[in-house]
């Protein structure tokens, strides 16, 4: 059997479908004109895929930022873990290259099928020819790759020395098998523990692992943003937009590739979670390892010498306790506990070829068999060769040849039946896949609708709470404004009262001064009267203020002293009128102390104080002698001589 020959078909054998990436075969079929695709849809998909290629090339260049040969720790297990996690960056670069190859085949398929849809449209053909994927990296959307990422916080659980894995990492199941075994903490020497801690510090592996975590998550975000437009366009592709055999398989191949992108993004995020876990236990390890290269334990230090005041001491010694066992226990709780988790939870990156596990690699030959090169038991080449010396087979040979021909015919029929069966299974698989996709889309729509309802309900509650807060604030503001208005009105009323009192007292003071100045002999009372009026004015102003009513009497009394002084001066000028004037002034001026009416020795009617409590002033009559004009001249004295002043020239 030659190298290109295929194994013989065994009667009754069912040939399996050869699955894999179908896009090389679909591209060839489209170039041969077996497929036609609506031009607008074909152009949009081809153009979107073309833009993705340039951005994926940029992501490929960024994978070098998560690879290194510097180990996380100077222990065999630490070196092995570094190689495993760093190798994921190299693997991602290779996977992105496969995505570029698949996208290029898809672009060629869309362009070829789009051109065949309407070959007369030369303008559309030129439009397709203008689509040329970039050979170099193009700008990525969003923010650039982060340079540094904050390391994880320490665990709040005193029994655990580092943060546990994320929920997504714990619930994931697609991990690479690991044979990395951590070193036994109980057998480590002081020097080995010191070297472990110092290597983590010197290599800055805590911050490096945290930075790698942020970069992996950033690249996962970029995958989503780069593919979003293309995947959204793919979602609306249907078999009705295609013309040609196995068009359902074409749609299934498109949707299968689209499903590989979210899987890749999820696995990239999980690697970021693993690196954040690694950063946490590396940080705890370096904190609990020895800080001196040699064990100071069991060393004894003696002290002697002179103390304060000449006091001499000797014989004092101190032995350093051995901390080796304590550091071993700390290694068991940090490095030895964290490294196995990181090593056993390294996620598998989703390969694009894995999404084609149910898609035939060649939809036109699902089994991958070539009928022209197929051999069958008893087929051609197994009988004698005719020649001139051998004119022909005998009857037995003829019968055998006929049997072989019949077997070949049956084998050929069987092969054709198997091919048809394989195509049928292929179509059933494609239809099943399409139904599953539709069901998944329906569930996604239901979940999206439920999420939208939840968001709307939350927004409604927030609006109600905001309206209640605004209403409460409005009520509080109205109450505050009412209080301020009342205070302002009270202040304005007090101010108006004070101003009116000031104006009235000023007018009274001015009238009194003018009256006194116009009466001969009373001009000397003007200063005292002015003082009394000023005191009365102050008392009136104080009455308009809070607590000012009680001070009126005191203010009036204080103004009586200048009046009494003025009366004493007036008595010198009018000796005979001094008693009457003083008594009259004492009765009129407020605040001046005077004897109580009716008391012995006081002026006035002696019987006035003897009225009963029930008597009223309505029955009181003015004494007749008070209205008499007798003795007026004696009371006033001689009138002063008034001469008109003459100015001598």
C-alpha positions as semicolon CSV with decimal commas, in nm:
position;residue;x (nm);y (nm);z (nm)
1;X;0,000;0,000;0,000
2;X;0,148;0,331;-0,111
3;X;0,191;0,637;0,107
4;X;-0,112;0,813;-0,047
5;X;-0,339;0,511;-0,033
6;X;-0,614;0,495;0,228
7;X;-0,705;0,188;0,432
8;X;-0,954;-0,047;0,271
9;X;-1,319;-0,007;0,352
10;X;-1,446;-0,293;0,563
11;X;-1,802;-0,395;0,473
12;X;-2,046;-0,274;0,737
13;X;-1,798;-0,013;0,864
14;X;-1,941;0,340;0,938
15;X;-1,691;0,606;0,842
16;X;-1,646;0,881;1,105
17;X;-1,677;1,252;1,025
18;X;-1,347;1,433;1,021
19;X;-1,401;1,756;1,220
20;X;-1,183;2,063;1,242
21;X;-1,137;2,413;1,105
22;X;-1,360;2,427;0,791
23;X;-1,250;2,767;0,661
24;X;-0,970;2,651;0,426
25;X;-1,217;2,420;0,251
26;X;-1,492;2,686;0,252
27;X;-1,255;2,942;0,104
28;X;-1,167;2,702;-0,178
29;X;-1,534;2,624;-0,244
30;X;-1,620;2,996;-0,253
31;X;-1,337;3,065;-0,496
32;X;-1,475;2,788;-0,720
33;X;-1,814;2,957;-0,719
34;X;-1,999;2,705;-0,506
35;X;-2,122;2,974;-0,269
36;X;-2,285;3,313;-0,307
37;X;-2,332;3,563;-0,030
38;X;-2,539;3,881;-0,015
39;X;-2,297;4,157;-0,106
40;X;-2,380;4,408;0,167
41;X;-2,356;4,149;0,443
42;X;-2,042;3,997;0,290
43;X;-1,874;4,338;0,265
44;X;-1,960;4,438;0,621
45;X;-1,829;4,112;0,765
46;X;-1,513;4,115;0,556
47;X;-1,439;4,477;0,642
48;X;-1,498;4,421;1,016
49;X;-1,272;4,114;1,016
50;X;-1,006;4,313;0,829
51;X;-0,998;4,579;1,101
52;X;-0,963;4,314;1,371
53;X;-0,648;4,165;1,221
54;X;-0,442;4,482;1,267
55;X;-0,553;4,515;1,629
56;X;-0,479;4,150;1,704
57;X;-0,126;4,204;1,576
58;X;-0,085;4,478;1,836
59;X;-0,212;4,243;2,108
60;X;0,044;3,987;1,996
61;X;0,319;4,238;2,061
62;X;0,183;4,307;2,411
63;X;0,219;3,943;2,519
64;X;0,591;4,001;2,581
65;X;0,486;4,206;2,885
66;X;0,371;3,890;3,067
67;X;0,670;3,668;2,998
68;X;1,005;3,644;3,178
69;X;1,288;3,410;3,268
70;X;1,335;3,556;3,618
71;X;1,183;3,311;3,869
72;X;0,927;3,403;4,131
73;X;1,142;3,240;4,400
74;X;1,479;3,062;4,422
75;X;1,333;2,719;4,476
76;X;1,270;2,448;4,216
77;X;0,894;2,476;4,263
78;X;0,908;2,855;4,225
79;X;1,111;2,827;3,906
80;X;0,868;2,568;3,761
81;X;0,566;2,785;3,841
82;X;0,731;3,085;3,674
83;X;0,787;2,887;3,354
84;X;0,427;2,768;3,356
85;X;0,269;3,111;3,402
86;X;0,517;3,285;3,176
87;X;0,454;3,023;2,908
88;X;0,088;3,130;2,895
89;X;0,202;3,457;2,739
90;X;0,383;3,271;2,461
91;X;0,079;3,048;2,415
92;X;-0,151;3,348;2,383
93;X;0,071;3,495;2,113
94;X;0,043;3,171;1,916
95;X;-0,335;3,154;1,963
96;X;-0,379;3,509;1,838
97;X;-0,183;3,409;1,529
98;X;-0,433;3,127;1,467
99;X;-0,718;3,376;1,499
100;X;-0,551;3,591;1,235
101;X;-0,529;3,290;1,000
102;X;-0,897;3,200;1,049
103;X;-1,007;3,560;1,001
104;X;-0,806;3,586;0,680
105;X;-0,975;3,271;0,542
106;X;-1,313;3,411;0,642
107;X;-1,237;3,741;0,466
108;X;-1,137;3,557;0,147
109;X;-1,454;3,345;0,166
110;X;-1,682;3,646;0,217
111;X;-1,518;3,842;-0,064
112;X;-1,531;3,553;-0,313
113;X;-1,893;3,466;-0,229
114;X;-1,992;3,835;-0,236
115;X;-1,843;3,888;-0,580
116;X;-2,028;3,583;-0,718
117;X;-2,363;3,710;-0,586
118;X;-2,387;3,971;-0,861
119;X;-2,095;3,944;-1,101
120;X;-2,228;4,228;-1,320
121;X;-2,172;4,489;-1,049
122;X;-1,814;4,597;-1,123
123;X;-1,833;4,874;-0,866
124;X;-1,903;4,623;-0,591
125;X;-1,611;4,411;-0,705
126;X;-1,380;4,711;-0,671
127;X;-1,525;4,773;-0,329
128;X;-1,433;4,422;-0,220
129;X;-1,083;4,456;-0,365
130;X;-1,024;4,760;-0,144
131;X;-1,045;4,546;0,170
132;X;-0,686;4,476;0,272
133;X;-0,604;4,364;0,628
134;X;-0,313;4,543;0,789
135;X;0,023;4,370;0,794
136;X;0,131;4,559;1,105
137;X;-0,031;4,640;1,437
138;X;-0,294;4,912;1,455
139;X;-0,419;5,121;1,746
140;X;-0,627;4,951;2,012
141;X;-0,943;5,107;2,156
142;X;-0,965;5,229;2,513
143;X;-0,690;5,296;2,766
144;X;-0,335;5,167;2,720
145;X;-0,195;4,867;2,904
146;X;-0,145;4,943;3,276
147;X;0,217;4,956;3,387
148;X;0,154;4,877;3,753
149;X;-0,132;4,716;3,944
150;X;-0,187;4,734;4,319
151;X;-0,099;4,413;4,500
152;X;-0,376;4,233;4,689
153;X;-0,447;4,323;5,054
154;X;-0,358;4,091;5,336
155;X;-0,614;3,844;5,458
156;X;-0,848;3,956;5,736
157;X;-0,861;3,600;5,867
158;X;-0,579;3,553;6,122
159;X;-0,564;3,183;6,036
160;X;-0,495;3,255;5,668
161;X;-0,193;3,459;5,567
162;X;-0,307;3,558;5,215
163;X;-0,622;3,623;5,015
164;X;-0,795;3,308;4,882
165;X;-0,859;3,252;4,509
166;X;-1,138;3,445;4,342
167;X;-1,481;3,287;4,310
168;X;-1,444;3,260;3,932
169;X;-1,112;3,079;3,970
170;X;-1,250;2,839;4,233
171;X;-1,557;2,758;4,025
172;X;-1,366;2,705;3,699
173;X;-1,288;2,352;3,583
174;X;-1,066;2,394;3,276
175;X;-0,717;2,378;3,430
176;X;-0,392;2,247;3,299
177;X;-0,261;1,932;3,467
178;X;0,025;2,005;3,704
179;X;0,310;1,793;3,835
180;X;0,475;2,075;4,033
181;X;0,541;1,969;4,392
182;X;0,628;2,219;4,661
183;X;0,925;2,163;4,893
184;X;0,867;2,041;5,247
185;X;0,875;2,331;5,491
186;X;0,981;2,111;5,783
187;X;1,312;2,017;5,624
188;X;1,429;2,365;5,524
189;X;1,740;2,513;5,685
190;X;1,766;2,867;5,813
191;X;1,981;2,964;5,515
192;X;1,729;2,817;5,265
193;X;1,442;3,006;5,427
194;X;1,645;3,328;5,426
195;X;1,730;3,279;5,056
196;X;1,362;3,218;4,975
197;X;1,251;3,545;5,132
198;X;1,539;3,748;4,988
199;X;1,483;3,615;4,634
200;X;1,121;3,729;4,646
201;X;1,231;4,074;4,762
202;X;1,525;4,110;4,523
203;X;1,331;3,990;4,218
204;X;1,031;4,212;4,313
205;X;0,810;3,918;4,229
206;X;0,517;4,038;4,442
207;X;0,471;4,351;4,232
208;X;0,557;4,167;3,910
209;X;0,282;3,908;3,965
210;X;0,033;4,187;4,045
211;X;0,137;4,378;3,731
212;X;0,096;4,067;3,517
213;X;-0,251;4,016;3,662
214;X;-0,356;4,366;3,557
215;X;-0,208;4,322;3,209
216;X;-0,384;3,989;3,148
217;X;-0,715;4,142;3,248
218;X;-0,647;4,441;3,025
219;X;-0,575;4,212;2,727
220;X;-0,897;4,022;2,799
221;X;-1,085;4,351;2,790
222;X;-0,919;4,439;2,460
223;X;-1,030;4,107;2,307
224;X;-1,388;4,195;2,393
225;X;-1,364;4,547;2,251
226;X;-1,179;4,438;1,937
227;X;-1,425;4,159;1,847
228;X;-1,747;4,327;1,964
229;X;-1,847;4,485;1,632
230;X;-1,758;4,174;1,432
231;X;-1,947;3,941;1,668
232;X;-2,253;4,165;1,665
233;X;-2,261;4,148;1,286
234;X;-2,216;3,770;1,290
235;X;-2,514;3,728;1,520
236;X;-2,752;3,842;1,245
237;X;-2,613;3,613;0,972
238;X;-2,870;3,356;0,850
239;X;-2,874;3,078;0,591
240;X;-3,115;3,277;0,375
241;X;-2,836;3,520;0,295
242;X;-2,632;3,242;0,130
243;X;-2,679;3,048;-0,189
244;X;-2,521;2,711;-0,251
245;X;-2,494;2,359;-0,108
246;X;-2,444;2,314;0,268
247;X;-2,521;2,679;0,334
248;X;-2,642;2,581;0,682
249;X;-2,294;2,446;0,748
250;X;-2,148;2,782;0,643
251;X;-2,362;2,960;0,901
252;X;-2,272;2,698;1,163
253;X;-1,901;2,754;1,095
254;X;-1,943;3,132;1,139
255;X;-2,132;3,095;1,467
256;X;-1,885;2,834;1,596
257;X;-1,594;3,072;1,551
258;X;-1,786;3,351;1,719
259;X;-1,835;3,127;2,025
260;X;-1,459;3,084;2,065
261;X;-1,396;3,453;2,138
262;X;-1,584;3,481;2,472
263;X;-1,421;3,157;2,584
264;X;-1,078;3,305;2,513
265;X;-1,161;3,623;2,703
266;X;-1,284;3,426;3,005
267;X;-0,971;3,212;3,021
268;X;-0,751;3,522;3,001
269;X;-0,934;3,677;3,295
270;X;-0,883;3,360;3,498
271;X;-0,508;3,376;3,439
272;X;-0,518;3,728;3,579
273;X;-0,697;3,595;3,889
274;X;-0,432;3,325;3,930
275;X;-0,152;3,583;3,918
276;X;-0,324;3,800;4,179
277;X;-0,347;3,493;4,404
278;X;0,024;3,427;4,342
279;X;0,115;3,786;4,432
280;X;-0,068;3,751;4,764
281;X;0,108;3,442;4,897
282;X;0,447;3,560;4,769
283;X;0,400;3,881;4,967
284;X;0,314;3,689;5,286
285;X;0,611;3,459;5,234
286;X;0,866;3,739;5,218
287;X;0,726;3,895;5,537
288;X;0,760;3,579;5,746
289;X;1,102;3,458;5,631
290;X;1,424;3,522;5,830
291;X;1,591;3,860;5,791
292;X;1,946;3,748;5,880
293;X;2,157;3,506;5,673
294;X;2,256;3,302;5,980
295;X;2,050;3,171;6,268
296;X;2,118;3,378;6,581
297;X;1,938;3,123;6,797
298;X;2,108;2,956;7,097
299;X;2,373;3,226;7,110
300;X;2,447;3,359;7,460
301;X;2,545;3,721;7,526
302;X;2,715;3,824;7,857
303;X;2,709;4,176;7,989
304;X;2,927;4,346;8,257
305;X;3,053;4,694;8,338
306;X;2,996;5,006;8,544
307;X;2,653;5,156;8,580
308;X;2,517;5,485;8,710
309;X;2,693;5,616;9,025
310;X;2,986;5,383;8,982
311;X;2,777;5,071;9,037
312;X;2,950;4,766;8,888
313;X;2,753;4,475;8,750
314;X;2,870;4,142;8,604
315;X;2,742;3,798;8,530
316;X;2,435;3,910;8,331
317;X;2,375;3,687;8,027
318;X;2,101;3,643;7,765
319;X;2,043;3,348;7,528
320;X;1,865;3,417;7,196
321;X;1,579;3,170;7,135
322;X;1,593;2,957;6,821
323;X;1,322;3,071;6,571
324;X;1,395;2,812;6,300
325;X;1,089;2,600;6,373
326;X;0,868;2,910;6,380
327;X;0,989;3,019;6,035
328;X;0,931;2,667;5,903
329;X;0,571;2,683;6,021
330;X;0,529;3,022;5,856
331;X;0,662;2,882;5,528
332;X;0,409;2,599;5,552
333;X;0,127;2,855;5,590
334;X;0,245;3,087;5,311
335;X;0,469;2,951;5,036
336;X;0,385;2,582;5,080
337;X;0,013;2,657;5,101
338;X;-0,010;2,907;4,816
339;X;0,212;2,760;4,544
340;X;0,011;2,436;4,500
341;X;-0,304;2,644;4,450
342;X;-0,143;2,856;4,180
343;X;0,017;2,556;4,010
344;X;-0,304;2,350;4,000
345;X;-0,531;2,636;3,887
346;X;-0,359;2,754;3,570
347;X;-0,648;2,794;3,322
348;X;-0,650;2,645;2,976
349;X;-0,656;2,913;2,708
350;X;-0,946;2,854;2,467
351;X;-0,814;2,752;2,124
352;X;-1,019;2,860;1,822
353;X;-0,996;2,510;1,667
354;X;-1,179;2,369;1,971
355;X;-1,493;2,554;1,866
356;X;-1,510;2,343;1,545
357;X;-1,540;2,008;1,725
358;X;-1,884;1,946;1,569
359;X;-1,807;2,097;1,227
360;X;-1,667;1,885;0,938
361;X;-1,329;2,005;0,825
362;X;-1,456;1,969;0,466
363;X;-1,835;2,006;0,436
364;X;-1,821;1,854;0,084
365;X;-1,630;1,544;0,202
366;X;-1,720;1,496;0,570
367;X;-1,532;1,167;0,612
368;X;-1,218;1,294;0,443
369;X;-1,201;0,988;0,215
370;X;-1,095;1,011;-0,152
371;X;-1,303;0,767;-0,365
372;X;-1,053;0,779;-0,651
373;X;-0,781;0,638;-0,424
374;X;-0,997;0,401;-0,223
375;X;-0,907;0,030;-0,235
376;X;-1,148;-0,251;-0,165
377;X;-1,097;-0,616;-0,073
378;X;-1,063;-0,816;-0,392
379;X;-1,059;-0,500;-0,602
380;X;-0,854;-0,420;-0,909
381;X;-0,497;-0,536;-0,904
382;X;-0,561;-0,857;-0,719
383;X;-0,616;-1,080;-1,031
384;X;-0,381;-1,201;-1,306
385;X;-0,259;-0,965;-1,577
386;X;-0,369;-1,039;-1,936
387;X;-0,097;-1,069;-2,204
388;X;-0,037;-1,225;-2,548
389;X;0,070;-1,549;-2,397
390;X;-0,228;-1,546;-2,171
391;X;-0,531;-1,483;-2,390
392;X;-0,777;-1,466;-2,110
393;X;-0,891;-1,598;-1,782
394;X;-1,050;-1,933;-1,741
395;X;-1,411;-1,980;-1,639
396;X;-1,303;-1,999;-1,278
397;X;-1,098;-1,684;-1,316
398;X;-1,388;-1,510;-1,485
399;X;-1,616;-1,611;-1,207
400;X;-1,369;-1,480;-0,953
401;X;-1,331;-1,157;-1,147
402;X;-1,705;-1,114;-1,156
403;X;-1,720;-1,173;-0,784
404;X;-1,449;-0,915;-0,732
405;X;-1,634;-0,668;-0,955
406;X;-1,955;-0,730;-0,765
407;X;-1,774;-0,678;-0,438
408;X;-1,626;-0,359;-0,575
409;X;-1,968;-0,238;-0,689
410;X;-2,117;-0,312;-0,349
411;X;-1,829;-0,145;-0,178
412;X;-1,874;0,161;-0,399
413;X;-2,247;0,171;-0,322
414;X;-2,172;0,133;0,045
415;X;-1,920;0,413;0,030
416;X;-2,174;0,639;-0,140
417;X;-2,437;0,549;0,120
418;X;-2,192;0,627;0,398
419;X;-2,107;0,956;0,235
420;X;-2,475;1,045;0,213
421;X;-2,521;0,933;0,573
422;X;-2,225;1,144;0,677
423;X;-2,371;1,446;0,499
424;X;-2,706;1,382;0,666
425;X;-2,543;1,360;1,008
426;X;-2,351;1,673;0,926
427;X;-2,669;1,860;0,838
428;X;-2,840;1,728;1,151
429;X;-2,546;1,843;1,360
430;X;-2,561;2,184;1,193
431;X;-2,935;2,210;1,252
432;X;-2,891;2,099;1,613
433;X;-2,619;2,354;1,663
434;X;-2,839;2,622;1,511
435;X;-3,128;2,524;1,740
436;X;-2,897;2,535;2,039
437;X;-2,775;2,877;1,935
438;X;-3,131;2,998;1,894
439;X;-3,225;2,857;2,235
440;X;-2,920;3,019;2,388
441;X;-3,015;3,346;2,221
442;X;-3,370;3,316;2,351
443;X;-3,246;3,253;2,704
444;X;-3,007;3,541;2,673
445;X;-3,292;3,767;2,563
446;X;-3,503;3,653;2,858
447;X;-3,216;3,716;3,098
448;X;-3,156;4,053;2,938
449;X;-3,525;4,142;2,968
450;X;-3,526;4,036;3,334
451;X;-3,214;4,240;3,396
452;X;-3,372;4,541;3,228
453;X;-3,682;4,504;3,444
454;X;-3,467;4,490;3,754
455;X;-3,278;4,799;3,641
456;X;-3,604;4,982;3,567
457;X;-3,745;4,886;3,908
458;X;-3,427;5,005;4,076
459;X;-3,439;5,329;3,879
460;X;-3,805;5,378;3,975
461;X;-3,724;5,331;4,341
462;X;-3,436;5,573;4,314
463;X;-3,664;5,830;4,150
464;X;-3,924;5,785;4,426
465;X;-3,661;5,824;4,695
466;X;-3,521;6,130;4,519
467;X;-3,872;6,282;4,495
468;X;-3,932;6,218;4,865
469;X;-3,599;6,378;4,951
470;X;-3,680;6,680;4,734
471;X;-4,025;6,714;4,894
472;X;-3,876;6,694;5,242
473;X;-3,610;6,948;5,150
474;X;-3,880;7,179;5,009
475;X;-4,079;7,158;5,334
476;X;-3,770;7,224;5,541
477;X;-3,673;7,514;5,316
478;X;-4,025;7,664;5,339
479;X;-4,018;7,638;5,719
480;X;-3,676;7,798;5,728
481;X;-3,791;8,081;5,500
482;X;-4,102;8,137;5,718
483;X;-3,887;8,156;6,030
484;X;-3,647;8,397;5,863
485;X;-3,939;8,615;5,745
486;X;-4,084;8,627;6,098
487;X;-3,748;8,721;6,243
488;X;-3,701;8,988;5,981
489;X;-4,052;9,130;6,046
490;X;-3,983;9,142;6,419
491;X;-3,653;9,314;6,362
492;X;-3,817;9,564;6,127
493;X;-4,093;9,634;6,383
494;X;-3,840;9,686;6,660
495;X;-3,633;9,910;6,437
496;X;-3,944;10,115;6,343
497;X;-4,042;10,148;6,709
498;X;-3,697;10,257;6,807
499;X;-3,685;10,509;6,526
500;X;-4,030;10,650;6,619
501;X;-3,927;10,677;6,985
502;X;-3,607;10,852;6,889
503;X;-3,792;11,100;6,668
504;X;-4,058;11,172;6,936
505;X;-3,806;11,218;7,212
506;X;-3,591;11,439;6,992
507;X;-3,893;11,655;6,911
508;X;-3,991;11,677;7,281
509;X;-3,638;11,765;7,379
510;X;-3,621;12,040;7,119
511;X;-3,963;12,184;7,224
512;X;-3,863;12,181;7,590
513;X;-3,540;12,357;7,523
514;X;-3,713;12,620;7,313
515;X;-3,982;12,675;7,583
516;X;-3,730;12,709;7,862
517;X;-3,510;12,939;7,659
518;X;-3,808;13,171;7,597
519;X;-3,903;13,210;7,966
520;X;-3,680;13,443;8,168
521;X;-3,540;13,272;8,474
522;X;-3,597;12,918;8,337
523;X;-3,319;12,921;8,084
524;X;-3,093;12,761;8,341
525;X;-3,317;12,456;8,351
526;X;-3,254;12,376;7,985
527;X;-2,942;12,158;8,039
528;X;-3,107;11,960;8,317
529;X;-3,426;11,916;8,125
530;X;-3,230;11,804;7,823
531;X;-3,056;11,546;8,037
532;X;-3,387;11,426;8,174
533;X;-3,535;11,403;7,825
534;X;-3,228;11,213;7,702
535;X;-3,267;10,966;7,989
536;X;-3,635;10,924;7,905
537;X;-3,547;10,868;7,542
538;X;-3,293;10,599;7,633
539;X;-3,550;10,434;7,857
540;X;-3,802;10,433;7,574
541;X;-3,545;10,282;7,336
542;X;-3,455;10,019;7,589
543;X;-3,820;9,929;7,624
544;X;-3,826;9,829;7,255
545;X;-3,545;9,580;7,304
546;X;-3,564;9,235;7,472
547;X;-3,526;9,284;7,844
548;X;-3,525;9,666;7,809
549;X;-3,844;9,733;8,003
550;X;-3,688;9,680;8,340
551;X;-3,422;9,939;8,285
552;X;-3,654;10,234;8,222
553;X;-3,688;10,337;8,584
554;X;-3,319;10,315;8,649
555;X;-3,243;10,527;8,346
556;X;-3,493;10,790;8,448
557;X;-3,363;10,799;8,801
558;X;-3,010;10,842;8,681
559;X;-3,111;11,158;8,495
560;X;-3,251;11,325;8,808
561;X;-2,918;11,430;8,955
562;X;-2,844;11,700;8,690
563;X;-3,199;11,837;8,733
564;X;-3,158;11,870;9,108
565;X;-2,830;12,048;9,050
566;X;-2,999;12,294;8,815
567;X;-3,279;12,358;9,068
568;X;-3,027;12,441;9,338
569;X;-2,868;12,692;9,107
570;X;-3,208;12,844;9,027
571;X;-3,286;12,884;9,399
572;X;-2,999;13,126;9,432
573;X;-3,159;13,349;9,168
574;X;-3,516;13,321;9,303
575;X;-3,497;13,272;9,680
576;X;-3,866;13,314;9,737
577;X;-3,967;13,081;9,458
578;X;-3,716;12,813;9,543
579;X;-3,946;12,601;9,751
580;X;-4,236;12,612;9,506
581;X;-4,016;12,556;9,205
582;X;-3,831;12,264;9,362
583;X;-4,153;12,100;9,474
584;X;-4,310;12,148;9,132
585;X;-4,005;12,010;8,955
586;X;-3,987;11,713;9,189
587;X;-4,347;11,626;9,113
588;X;-4,306;11,646;8,739
589;X;-3,964;11,488;8,669
590;X;-3,964;11,107;8,659
591;X;-3,717;10,917;8,869
592;X;-3,674;11,188;9,137
593;X;-3,715;11,058;9,488
594;X;-3,969;11,249;9,700
595;X;-4,146;11,191;10,032
596;X;-4,465;10,994;10,004
597;X;-4,778;11,207;9,992
598;X;-4,970;11,214;10,317
599;X;-4,670;11,140;10,540
600;X;-4,599;11,386;10,825
601;X;-4,383;11,671;10,716
602;X;-4,465;11,621;10,346
603;X;-4,631;11,897;10,142
604;X;-4,989;11,858;10,032
605;X;-5,311;11,773;10,210
606;X;-5,249;11,567;10,522
607;X;-5,577;11,384;10,495
608;X;-5,519;11,246;10,148
609;X;-5,340;10,939;10,270
610;X;-5,630;10,846;10,486
611;X;-5,866;10,745;10,203
612;X;-6,001;10,401;10,205
613;X;-5,883;10,146;9,965
614;X;-6,213;10,157;9,787
615;X;-6,217;10,533;9,727
616;X;-6,158;10,648;9,372
617;X;-6,012;10,966;9,233
618;X;-6,346;11,057;9,077
619;X;-6,472;11,199;9,413
620;X;-6,157;11,403;9,469
621;X;-6,187;11,783;9,419
622;X;-5,917;12,036;9,374
623;X;-5,868;12,265;9,673
624;X;-6,008;12,611;9,617
625;X;-5,706;12,790;9,759
626;X;-5,493;12,638;9,485
627;X;-5,681;12,844;9,229
628;X;-5,632;13,170;9,423
629;X;-5,399;13,439;9,284
630;X;-5,321;13,581;9,622
631;X;-4,958;13,610;9,729
632;X;-4,847;13,551;9,366
633;X;-4,631;13,861;9,369
634;X;-4,469;13,758;9,695
635;X;-4,394;13,416;9,549
636;X;-4,243;13,551;9,228
637;X;-4,062;13,846;9,383
638;X;-3,974;14,169;9,216
639;X;-3,968;14,144;8,839
640;X;-3,625;14,205;8,691
641;X;-3,572;14,526;8,500
642;X;-3,549;14,458;8,132
643;X;-3,371;14,718;7,916
644;X;-3,319;14,697;7,547
645;X;-2,947;14,674;7,472
646;X;-2,799;14,978;7,301
647;X;-2,494;14,938;7,088
648;X;-2,281;15,245;7,101
649;X;-2,134;15,344;6,776
